[in-house]
Structure formats: C-alpha cells, structure tokens
Amino acid sequence: MSVRDDSRSLHGDLVQLRRDLHAEPEIGLDLPRTQEKVLAALDGLPLEITTGDRLSSVTGVLRGGRPGPTVLLRGDMDALPVTERTGVDYSSRADGRMHACGHDLHTAMLVGAGHLLSARKDELAGDVVLMFQPGEEGFDGAGHMIAEGVLDAAGSRPVAAYALHVSSAMFGNGMFTTRRGPVMAASNVLQVAVRGAGGHGSAPFKAKDPIPAACEMVNALQTFITRSFDPFDPVVITVGSFHAGTTSNVIPDEARFDATVRSFSRAAHARVKDGAVRVCRGIAEAHGLDIDVEFVEQYPVTVNDDTEAEFLADVVREVHGEERFTWGPQPVTGSEDFSRVLEEVPGAFAFLGAGPPGQDLENAPYNHSPLALFDDGVLGDGAALYAELALRRLAV
C-alpha cells in the first residue's frame, strides 16, 4: 500500500488524538498533558524519544535501515489564550484556552507521520527527527528546542527541515501552498514610554504633557513607513496598545504605547529597527520630554530555501495531485518561530487549507478567532505529506 493509502487507515486514531488535544489545550512552554498524549500516541514505535529540560517538548529520532543524512519534521503543540465559541462537541474544556490556530492538527499529523515512517524504516536511507514543539505562540519554543539540541538529536545536523501549518480561512479545504524565499514575516515589538510632568488639564502650559507627543509618534511612524520603505519590500507597524491618564482634567506624567512591527527581509528589519527608535526619540526631544524606547526582537523572517520549496511542491503534486497545490503570490504577514530552524537548516514551510469544505473563504473565521473551525478530514493528507517529504528527501 502507498503512504497515502496507509494514512487513510490511521484516520480514526488521528481524529481521536486531535480531538483529545483540542478538548484539553495548554499554553506556552509547559504542556504536561499534551506531552503525555503525544508520548502515548508514539508508544511502541521504534523511536529514540527524549523530552525537554525547560519545556514540555518531545523529540523522536527514527533510524533508517540504511545510512544516510537526517531530515527534520516539525509540529507545534501549544494553544492560545482564547475562549472557544465554535460549539463543537469536543470544544475546549479549559476556560480561556483554545486550539484556535490548529496546532492540535499539526501534532496529530506529525504523530501520523511517525507511524507511517516507522512502518517503512527499512526503506529510509538516513534518519528522521520528529520535533514536537511547545511555545510557538510567542514563547520561542523553537529557539528553546534548538538550544537544547534538537538539531543534533540524530547525531548529524538535518540536511532539510519541513513544517506544515493549517489555515481555517485563507485557502480552500485540502489545498497546499508555499512560496520560494520569504514566506512569513519577522515579528518584533516597539515599546515606548514618554515621560513628562503632570498637571491640571486647564493649564497645560504649566505641565509637560506626554499624550500629544505620543500621539504624534504614532502618526509619524506611519509616515516613516510609507516614505522610507519600498512597497514591494513592505514593513507594517501597528499600535495595538496605548495607555495614558486616569481622568479628563488631569495631565499624566507618562504615556505608553506598544506596536507590532512586521517585515519581510533582513534589510528592511534592520532599517525599521533603527528608524522607528530614531523617530520616537526625535519627537520626544522636540517636545522636551524624556523617553524610554525599546525594539524587542521576537521572530526573524521565515525564509524558505528555493530548492526545498520546489521539492515540497513536487511532492505535493505527486502525492495529492496537481490540482491540490498552488504557489503563494506573497508572504503571509503572520510570523513563525520555525524561522529559527530555517536560519540553521535549509527547508520549507507550507500551508494547508483546513477550514470546513465549501465555506466562504472571505467571511470564514480566521486562525486565532474563537470561532475558527478546522476539518479533521485533512489529517491523513498532512501526515502523508510529512512522511513522503522525509522518504523522498532521504532518497535524493
């Protein structure tokens, strides 16, 4: 039987695992119940299993029947601080926590790939690392796993690394997509605190009001972006938090705002890092105010290796059919800590449409929504692609 045929036979088990994970979501780096479920699902397979020291990661190494290089497959496992409102019968039982980004599907798919590859270990000309990762949602789980040695788990560094991410709305059900080069944005945070001298709202000339200056910074940052960056190498700054004052007739001592900063090239990232700080400092100085401004770097640009992206596209077409693959026209503005892996190892990151079949993509709830729905029907296809990527890449 083919890998795809075998993946269909795993469907029931993968659905059960995915729904068990969905009903009991965990956030961050410490996912003890999730780790327990993954270890149980891998039990009995010929894997060398290790778990993380500072996080609830699981790493499985499958030794092939013949010597050769190493390939890494990543699946993230953590949920989000979202209260679920889908109404499905396996909804989250944890208040304020939900698998709203589909990581429960990623975990189940990678478990499925472990089963498919274990059944074919004698065919493998090399080793496969299964990277079950906590803390993708803002906790840099990939960075922690790299620090704990996941890239050297098999004894030799991977020659290629692959990850899949499901989408509830961007792509039609069962459609795979990726692109060459940048595939997801870098994510950083600009944190600004403007300090003046408080006073009575009726006499602003006797105070040093930080609010107008902070507002000026918010607007100036938008002009800085539109006048300093090529629209074909875009940068996005969005202020998502602004706090100042307590009541209408009191000028506060301080105004604070935080902004997310997205960029798609290393050059643009370096320029926005320096320029955004300079803009804010300059306005503060012009107003005679003090300022603390910090550019906090989170995840770098997720950059696919061109050759590995082409390879992934070819495997999708051969395994699932020409009609199930499309090249992405532009990067996705979200970010990913799989970028850490791709900075160290050539590889590819791809998306899989997993919203309910036939839904209106324009109006469907997007990833991270409390209403986001994901279709169990894609689990076998994702597992099959993971397995085929490893099998075929090691046969090169």
C-alpha positions as CSV (number, residue, x, y, z in Angstrom):
1,M,0.0,0.0,0.0
2,S,1.1,3.6,-0.6
3,V,1.8,6.1,2.1
4,R,-1.4,7.9,1.2
5,D,-3.4,4.7,1.5
6,D,-1.9,3.9,4.8
7,S,-2.6,7.4,6.1
8,R,-6.3,6.8,5.5
9,S,-6.2,3.7,7.7
10,L,-4.8,6.0,10.5
11,H,-7.7,8.4,10.2
12,G,-9.8,7.3,13.1
13,D,-6.8,7.3,15.5
14,L,-5.6,10.7,14.3
15,V,-9.1,12.3,14.7
16,Q,-9.3,10.9,18.2
17,L,-5.9,12.3,19.2
18,R,-6.6,15.7,17.6
19,R,-10.0,16.0,19.5
20,D,-8.4,14.9,22.8
21,L,-5.8,17.6,22.3
22,H,-8.4,20.1,21.3
23,A,-10.5,19.5,24.4
24,E,-7.6,20.0,26.8
25,P,-5.5,22.8,25.3
26,E,-2.3,24.1,27.1
27,I,-0.5,27.4,26.6
28,G,3.2,28.3,26.5
29,L,6.2,26.1,27.1
30,D,4.8,23.8,29.8
31,L,2.3,21.4,28.2
32,P,2.4,18.3,30.5
33,R,-1.0,16.8,29.4
34,T,-0.2,17.4,25.8
35,Q,3.2,15.9,26.1
36,E,1.6,12.9,27.9
37,K,-0.8,12.4,25.0
38,V,2.0,12.6,22.4
39,L,4.2,10.1,24.2
40,A,1.2,7.7,24.5
41,A,0.5,8.0,20.8
42,L,4.1,7.3,19.9
43,D,4.4,4.4,22.3
44,G,5.6,1.2,20.7
45,L,7.2,2.8,17.7
46,P,11.0,2.3,17.1
47,L,11.8,5.8,18.1
48,E,14.6,7.2,20.3
49,I,12.5,9.5,22.5
50,T,13.8,12.4,24.5
51,T,11.9,15.2,26.3
52,G,12.8,18.7,27.1
53,D,14.5,20.0,30.2
54,R,13.0,23.5,30.3
55,L,9.9,22.9,28.2
56,S,7.5,20.0,27.5
57,S,9.0,19.1,24.2
58,V,9.1,15.7,22.6
59,T,11.9,14.7,20.2
60,G,11.7,11.4,18.4
61,V,14.5,10.0,16.2
62,L,13.8,7.3,13.7
63,R,16.9,5.5,12.5
64,G,16.6,4.3,8.9
65,G,17.6,0.9,7.7
66,R,20.4,2.3,5.6
67,P,23.0,5.0,6.5
68,G,22.4,8.5,5.2
69,P,21.6,12.1,6.2
70,T,18.9,13.5,8.5
71,V,15.6,15.2,7.8
72,L,13.6,17.1,10.4
73,L,9.8,17.4,10.6
74,R,8.3,20.0,13.0
75,G,4.8,20.1,14.6
76,D,3.9,22.7,17.2
77,M,1.6,21.8,20.1
78,D,0.6,24.9,22.1
79,A,-2.8,26.6,22.2
80,L,-3.9,30.3,22.6
81,P,-5.5,32.4,25.4
82,V,-8.8,32.4,23.6
83,T,-12.3,31.4,24.9
84,E,-13.7,29.0,22.3
85,R,-17.1,29.7,20.8
86,T,-17.3,27.1,18.0
87,G,-19.9,24.9,19.7
88,V,-18.3,21.6,18.5
89,D,-18.8,18.7,20.8
90,Y,-15.1,18.4,21.5
91,S,-14.7,22.1,22.4
92,S,-12.1,23.2,24.9
93,R,-12.9,22.3,28.5
94,A,-10.4,24.9,29.8
95,D,-11.6,28.4,30.4
96,G,-9.8,31.0,28.3
97,R,-7.7,28.4,26.3
98,M,-8.3,27.1,22.8
99,H,-6.5,25.5,19.9
100,A,-7.6,28.4,17.7
101,C,-4.5,28.1,15.4
102,G,-4.8,24.4,14.6
103,H,-1.7,23.2,16.4
104,D,-3.7,20.2,17.6
105,L,-3.9,19.2,13.9
106,H,-0.2,19.7,13.4
107,T,0.6,17.4,16.4
108,A,-1.7,14.7,15.2
109,M,-0.3,14.9,11.7
110,L,3.2,14.5,12.9
111,V,2.2,11.5,15.1
112,G,0.7,10.0,12.0
113,A,3.9,10.6,10.1
114,G,5.8,8.8,12.9
115,H,3.6,5.8,12.4
116,L,3.9,5.9,8.6
117,L,7.7,6.2,8.6
118,S,8.2,3.6,11.3
119,A,6.4,1.1,9.1
120,R,8.9,1.9,6.4
121,K,12.1,2.4,8.5
122,D,13.9,-0.2,6.5
123,E,13.4,1.9,3.3
124,L,14.9,5.0,4.9
125,A,18.4,5.9,3.8
126,G,19.1,8.1,6.8
127,D,17.3,9.3,9.9
128,V,14.2,11.4,10.7
129,V,13.8,13.8,13.6
130,L,10.2,14.4,14.8
131,M,10.2,17.8,16.6
132,F,7.1,18.2,18.7
133,Q,7.4,21.8,19.9
134,P,5.6,23.8,22.6
135,G,5.5,27.6,22.8
136,E,5.2,28.7,19.2
137,E,2.7,31.3,20.1
138,G,5.1,34.0,21.4
139,F,7.3,31.8,23.7
140,D,10.0,31.0,21.1
141,G,9.7,27.3,21.7
142,A,11.8,26.5,18.6
143,G,14.6,28.6,20.0
144,H,14.5,26.7,23.3
145,M,14.5,23.4,21.5
146,I,17.4,24.4,19.3
147,A,19.3,25.4,22.5
148,E,18.5,22.0,24.0
149,G,20.0,20.3,20.9
150,V,17.0,19.3,18.7
151,L,19.1,19.9,15.5
152,D,21.7,17.5,16.7
153,A,19.3,14.9,18.1
154,A,20.2,12.3,15.4
155,G,23.9,12.9,15.7
156,S,24.2,14.9,12.4
157,R,22.5,18.1,11.5
158,P,19.5,17.8,9.2
159,V,20.0,18.4,5.5
160,A,16.4,19.7,5.3
161,A,13.6,20.6,7.6
162,Y,9.8,20.9,6.9
163,A,6.8,22.2,8.7
164,L,3.1,22.5,7.8
165,H,0.5,25.0,9.1
166,V,-3.2,24.7,8.7
167,S,-5.4,27.6,7.9
168,S,-9.1,27.9,8.7
169,A,-9.8,30.6,6.1
170,M,-7.0,31.6,3.7
171,F,-7.0,28.6,1.4
172,G,-9.6,26.1,0.2
173,N,-10.0,22.8,2.0
174,G,-7.2,20.4,1.2
175,M,-5.1,23.0,-0.8
176,F,-1.4,23.2,-0.1
177,T,0.6,26.3,-0.8
178,T,4.1,27.7,-0.2
179,R,6.5,30.0,-1.9
180,R,10.2,30.5,-2.6
181,G,12.0,32.8,-0.3
182,P,10.2,34.8,2.4
183,V,7.0,33.0,3.4
184,M,6.2,34.7,6.7
185,A,7.1,38.0,8.3
186,A,9.6,38.9,11.0
187,S,7.8,39.9,14.2
188,N,9.1,42.5,16.6
189,V,7.6,44.8,19.3
190,L,8.3,48.5,19.7
191,Q,7.7,49.6,23.3
192,V,7.6,53.3,24.1
193,A,7.2,55.2,27.4
194,V,7.0,59.0,27.1
195,R,7.6,60.9,30.4
196,G,6.7,64.5,31.1
197,A,5.3,66.3,34.1
198,G,1.7,66.0,35.2
199,G,-0.6,68.9,35.9
200,H,-4.1,70.3,35.7
201,G,-5.9,69.8,32.4
202,S,-7.0,73.5,32.4
203,A,-3.3,74.7,32.4
204,P,-1.3,72.5,30.1
205,F,1.3,75.3,29.7
206,K,2.3,74.6,33.4
207,A,2.9,70.9,32.7
208,K,4.8,68.7,30.2
209,D,2.0,66.7,28.5
210,P,3.3,63.4,27.2
211,I,0.0,62.5,25.4
212,P,0.2,64.8,22.3
213,A,3.8,63.8,21.8
214,A,3.0,60.1,22.0
215,C,0.1,60.6,19.6
216,E,2.5,62.4,17.2
217,M,4.8,59.4,17.4
218,V,2.0,57.0,16.4
219,N,1.2,59.1,13.3
220,A,4.8,59.8,12.5
221,L,5.6,56.1,12.5
222,Q,3.1,55.5,9.7
223,T,4.6,58.3,7.6
224,F,8.1,56.9,8.3
225,I,6.9,53.5,6.9
226,T,5.2,54.9,3.7
227,R,8.1,57.3,2.9
228,S,11.1,55.1,3.8
229,F,10.3,51.6,2.6
230,D,9.8,50.1,-0.9
231,P,6.1,48.9,-1.1
232,F,7.5,45.7,-2.7
233,D,9.6,45.0,0.4
234,P,6.9,46.1,2.9
235,V,7.0,46.9,6.6
236,V,3.9,47.1,8.8
237,I,3.8,48.9,12.2
238,T,0.5,48.6,14.1
239,V,0.0,50.2,17.5
240,G,-2.1,47.8,19.5
241,S,-1.9,49.3,23.0
242,F,-1.9,52.9,24.1
243,H,-2.3,53.9,27.8
244,A,-2.2,57.3,29.4
245,G,-4.0,59.2,32.1
246,T,-6.8,58.5,34.6
247,T,-9.4,61.2,34.0
248,S,-10.3,64.1,31.7
249,N,-8.9,67.0,33.7
250,V,-5.5,65.6,34.8
251,I,-2.4,65.7,32.6
252,P,-0.5,62.5,33.3
253,D,3.2,62.1,33.9
254,E,3.5,59.3,31.3
255,A,2.0,57.9,28.1
256,R,2.9,54.4,26.9
257,F,2.2,52.5,23.7
258,D,3.3,49.2,22.2
259,A,3.3,48.3,18.5
260,T,3.9,45.2,16.5
261,V,6.4,45.5,13.7
262,R,6.4,43.2,10.7
263,S,9.0,43.0,7.9
264,F,9.8,40.6,5.1
265,S,13.6,41.0,4.6
266,R,16.6,41.2,6.8
267,A,17.5,44.5,5.3
268,A,14.1,46.0,6.0
269,H,14.2,44.6,9.5
270,A,17.5,46.3,10.2
271,R,16.3,49.7,8.8
272,V,12.9,49.7,10.7
273,K,14.6,48.7,13.9
274,D,16.9,51.8,13.8
275,G,14.5,54.2,12.2
276,A,11.5,53.6,14.4
277,V,13.6,54.2,17.5
278,R,15.0,57.4,15.9
279,V,11.6,58.8,15.0
280,C,10.3,58.4,18.6
281,R,13.4,59.8,20.2
282,G,13.4,62.8,17.9
283,I,9.8,63.7,18.7
284,A,10.4,63.4,22.4
285,E,13.4,65.7,22.2
286,A,11.4,68.2,20.1
287,H,8.8,68.3,22.9
288,G,11.4,68.5,25.7
289,L,10.2,65.1,27.1
290,D,12.1,62.1,28.3
291,I,11.5,58.7,26.6
292,D,12.3,55.0,27.0
293,V,12.0,53.2,23.7
294,E,12.9,49.6,23.1
295,F,12.8,47.5,19.9
296,V,12.2,43.9,21.1
297,E,13.1,41.3,18.6
298,Q,10.9,38.2,18.5
299,Y,11.0,36.0,15.4
300,P,13.0,36.6,12.3
301,V,11.7,36.3,8.7
302,T,10.7,32.8,7.8
303,V,12.6,32.2,4.6
304,N,12.1,29.0,2.5
305,D,15.1,27.6,0.6
306,D,14.2,27.9,-3.1
307,T,15.2,24.3,-3.8
308,E,13.4,22.8,-0.8
309,A,10.3,24.8,-1.7
310,E,10.4,23.4,-5.2
311,F,10.9,19.9,-3.8
312,L,7.9,20.3,-1.4
313,A,5.7,21.5,-4.3
314,D,6.7,18.5,-6.4
315,V,6.0,16.0,-3.6
316,V,2.5,17.6,-3.0
317,R,1.7,17.3,-6.7
318,E,2.9,13.7,-7.0
319,V,1.2,12.5,-3.8
320,H,-2.0,14.5,-3.7
321,G,-2.5,15.7,-7.3
322,E,-1.5,18.7,-9.4
323,E,-4.8,20.5,-8.5
324,R,-4.1,20.5,-4.8
325,F,-1.0,22.8,-5.0
326,T,-0.7,26.4,-5.7
327,W,2.2,28.9,-5.3
328,G,1.6,31.7,-2.8
329,P,1.8,35.1,-4.5
330,Q,3.1,36.9,-1.5
331,P,4.3,36.1,2.1
332,V,1.8,35.8,5.0
333,T,2.0,38.7,7.4
334,G,2.0,36.4,10.5
335,S,5.2,35.1,11.9
336,E,6.7,31.8,13.0
337,D,9.4,30.5,15.2
338,F,10.1,27.8,12.7
339,S,12.1,30.7,11.2
340,R,14.8,29.8,13.8
341,V,15.1,26.3,12.3
342,L,15.3,27.7,8.7
343,E,18.1,30.0,9.8
344,E,20.1,26.9,10.6
345,V,18.9,24.3,8.1
346,P,17.6,24.7,4.5
347,G,13.9,23.7,4.4
348,A,10.4,24.8,3.6
349,F,7.3,25.9,5.5
350,A,3.9,25.3,3.8
351,F,0.2,25.9,4.5
352,L,-2.7,23.5,4.2
353,G,-6.3,24.7,3.9
354,A,-8.2,23.1,6.7
355,G,-11.5,25.0,7.0
356,P,-14.8,23.1,6.6
357,P,-15.3,22.1,2.9
358,G,-17.4,24.6,0.9
359,Q,-17.2,27.5,3.3
360,D,-17.0,31.1,2.1
361,L,-13.3,31.9,2.5
362,E,-13.8,35.7,2.5
363,N,-16.1,35.6,5.6
364,A,-14.8,32.5,7.4
365,P,-13.4,32.9,10.9
366,Y,-9.6,33.2,10.6
367,N,-6.9,31.5,12.7
368,H,-6.9,32.8,16.3
369,S,-10.6,33.5,16.2
370,P,-12.8,32.0,18.9
371,L,-15.0,30.7,16.0
372,A,-12.2,29.2,13.9
373,L,-13.1,25.7,12.7
374,F,-10.7,23.1,11.3
375,D,-11.6,20.0,9.4
376,D,-10.4,16.6,10.6
377,G,-10.5,15.4,7.1
378,V,-7.1,16.8,6.2
379,L,-5.2,14.9,9.0
380,G,-4.3,12.0,6.8
381,D,-3.2,14.2,4.0
382,G,-0.9,16.2,6.2
383,A,0.6,13.0,7.8
384,A,1.2,11.5,4.3
385,L,2.9,14.7,3.1
386,Y,5.2,14.8,6.1
387,A,6.1,11.1,5.6
388,E,6.7,11.4,1.9
389,L,8.9,14.5,2.3
390,A,11.2,12.5,4.6
391,L,11.1,9.4,2.5
392,R,11.8,11.2,-0.8
393,R,14.3,13.7,0.6
394,L,16.4,10.9,2.1
395,A,16.3,9.1,-1.3
396,V,17.8,12.0,-3.1
